[in-house]
Amino acid sequence: RTVLLHLPWGTILMLCSMGMLIGLAVKSGAVPILAHWLSGNIPTSILPVVVAALAGFISFFSSTSGVVAPTLFPMVAHLSSESGIPPMLLFTVIIMASQCTGAVSPFSSGGSLALASCRSPEEATELFKKLMFLATPGVYVAVLVLIFICSLVYNYII
């Protein structure tokens, strides 16, 4: 009974809820619609960067391996066939961007585990602020790095 009183129920509920909402989006057919829209409306030269930004945004609120990869990986075949971008590049940008965000976001697995380990509410509040201001810049840095990688791949290798 004492253990149950000290469990971080808010964190557990938040993680389960985000996983459920993303799962609902997948089951309702949102992923193929998004893939079709991306391949038709985003220029091929910046498509990997947009996919990376999307992965980073989703990972800000959920886990990479449990939500982001199962949600976005099915889009890769469609995006690759429509744009000519190698599938490995799309898989790589999805994982890179989502790992950069998910590791430190207070709303994702890594950050919520860190928050759950805090000994006091004051410590958790301070850590929340630090995680919040690390996660957002991390996404933008990751996207900038991916822009650089994509421009190298398209301009010099392919």
C-alpha positions as CSV (number, residue, x, y, z in Angstrom):
1,R,0.0,0.0,0.0
2,T,2.8,2.4,0.8
3,V,4.4,1.7,-2.6
4,L,1.2,2.5,-4.4
5,L,0.9,5.9,-2.7
6,H,4.4,6.9,-3.9
7,L,4.0,5.8,-7.5
8,P,4.2,8.7,-10.0
9,W,0.6,8.2,-11.2
10,G,0.6,11.4,-13.2
11,T,3.6,10.3,-15.2
12,I,2.3,6.8,-15.8
13,L,-1.1,8.1,-16.9
14,M,0.5,10.7,-19.2
15,L,2.7,8.1,-20.9
16,C,-0.1,5.6,-21.4
17,S,-2.4,8.3,-22.7
18,M,0.1,9.5,-25.3
19,G,0.7,6.0,-26.5
20,M,-3.0,5.4,-26.8
21,L,-3.6,8.6,-28.7
22,I,-0.8,7.9,-31.2
23,G,-2.1,4.3,-31.6
24,L,-5.5,5.7,-32.3
25,A,-4.1,7.9,-35.0
26,V,-2.4,4.9,-36.6
27,K,-5.5,2.7,-36.5
28,S,-7.7,5.5,-37.9
29,G,-5.6,5.8,-41.0
30,A,-3.9,9.1,-40.3
31,V,-0.4,7.7,-41.3
32,P,-1.2,6.9,-44.9
33,I,-3.0,10.2,-45.3
34,L,0.0,12.1,-43.8
35,A,2.5,10.1,-46.1
36,H,0.4,11.0,-49.2
37,W,0.2,14.7,-48.2
38,L,4.0,14.9,-47.4
39,S,5.0,13.3,-50.7
40,G,2.7,15.6,-52.7
41,N,3.2,18.9,-51.0
42,I,6.8,19.0,-49.6
43,P,9.8,19.4,-52.0
44,T,12.0,16.4,-52.2
45,S,15.1,18.4,-51.2
46,I,13.6,19.2,-47.7
47,L,11.4,16.1,-47.2
48,P,13.9,14.4,-44.9
49,V,14.1,17.5,-42.8
50,V,10.3,17.8,-42.5
51,V,10.1,14.1,-41.6
52,A,12.8,14.7,-38.9
53,A,10.9,17.6,-37.5
54,L,7.7,15.6,-37.4
55,A,9.5,12.7,-35.6
56,G,11.1,15.1,-33.1
57,F,7.7,16.7,-32.4
58,I,6.0,13.4,-31.8
59,S,8.9,12.2,-29.7
60,F,8.6,15.3,-27.5
61,F,5.4,13.7,-26.2
62,S,6.0,10.0,-26.5
63,S,8.7,7.3,-26.8
64,T,10.8,6.7,-29.8
65,S,10.7,2.9,-29.9
66,G,7.1,2.5,-28.6
67,V,5.4,5.2,-30.6
68,V,7.5,7.2,-33.1
69,A,9.1,4.4,-35.0
70,P,5.9,2.2,-35.3
71,T,4.0,5.3,-36.4
72,L,6.4,6.8,-39.0
73,F,8.2,3.7,-40.3
74,P,5.2,2.6,-42.4
75,M,5.3,5.9,-44.2
76,V,8.9,5.4,-45.4
77,A,8.0,3.0,-48.2
78,H,5.5,5.4,-49.7
79,L,7.7,8.5,-49.2
80,S,10.7,6.7,-50.7
81,S,8.8,5.4,-53.8
82,E,7.2,8.8,-54.5
83,S,10.3,11.0,-53.9
84,G,13.2,8.7,-54.8
85,I,14.9,9.3,-51.4
86,P,16.7,6.2,-50.2
87,P,14.6,4.5,-47.4
88,M,17.7,4.3,-45.2
89,L,18.0,8.1,-45.1
90,L,14.4,8.4,-44.0
91,F,14.7,5.7,-41.3
92,T,17.9,7.5,-40.1
93,V,16.4,10.9,-39.8
94,I,13.3,9.6,-38.0
95,I,15.5,7.8,-35.4
96,M,18.0,10.7,-35.0
97,A,15.4,13.4,-34.5
98,S,13.2,11.4,-32.2
99,Q,16.1,10.2,-30.0
100,C,17.4,13.8,-29.6
101,T,14.0,14.9,-28.3
102,G,12.8,11.8,-26.5
103,A,15.9,11.5,-24.3
104,V,15.3,14.8,-22.6
105,S,11.7,15.8,-23.0
106,P,9.8,15.8,-19.7
107,F,6.7,14.5,-21.6
108,S,8.6,11.5,-23.1
109,S,9.9,8.3,-21.6
110,G,13.5,9.5,-20.8
111,G,12.5,12.7,-19.2
112,S,9.5,11.3,-17.3
113,L,11.7,8.6,-15.8
114,A,14.1,11.3,-14.6
115,L,11.2,13.2,-13.1
116,A,9.9,10.1,-11.4
117,S,13.2,9.6,-9.7
118,C,13.1,13.0,-8.0
119,R,12.9,12.9,-4.2
120,S,10.8,16.1,-3.7
121,P,8.3,18.2,-5.7
122,E,10.7,21.1,-5.7
123,E,13.4,19.0,-7.2
124,A,11.0,17.7,-9.8
125,T,9.9,21.3,-10.7
126,E,13.5,22.4,-11.2
127,L,14.3,19.3,-13.3
128,F,11.1,19.9,-15.4
129,K,12.3,23.4,-16.3
130,K,15.7,22.1,-17.2
131,L,14.4,19.3,-19.3
132,M,11.9,21.6,-21.1
133,F,14.7,24.0,-22.2
134,L,17.0,21.2,-23.3
135,A,14.4,19.3,-25.3
136,T,13.2,22.1,-27.6
137,P,16.7,23.3,-28.6
138,G,17.8,19.7,-29.1
139,V,15.1,19.2,-31.8
140,Y,16.3,22.3,-33.7
141,V,19.9,21.4,-33.4
142,A,19.1,17.9,-34.7
143,V,17.1,19.3,-37.6
144,L,20.0,21.6,-38.5
145,V,22.4,18.7,-38.5
146,L,20.0,16.7,-40.7
147,I,19.7,19.6,-43.1
148,F,23.5,19.6,-43.4
149,I,23.6,15.8,-43.8
150,C,20.8,15.8,-46.4
151,S,22.5,18.5,-48.4
152,L,25.8,16.6,-48.4
153,V,24.0,13.4,-49.5
154,Y,22.1,15.0,-52.3
155,N,24.8,17.4,-53.6
156,Y,27.9,15.2,-53.3
157,I,27.1,11.5,-53.0
158,I,24.0,10.9,-55.1
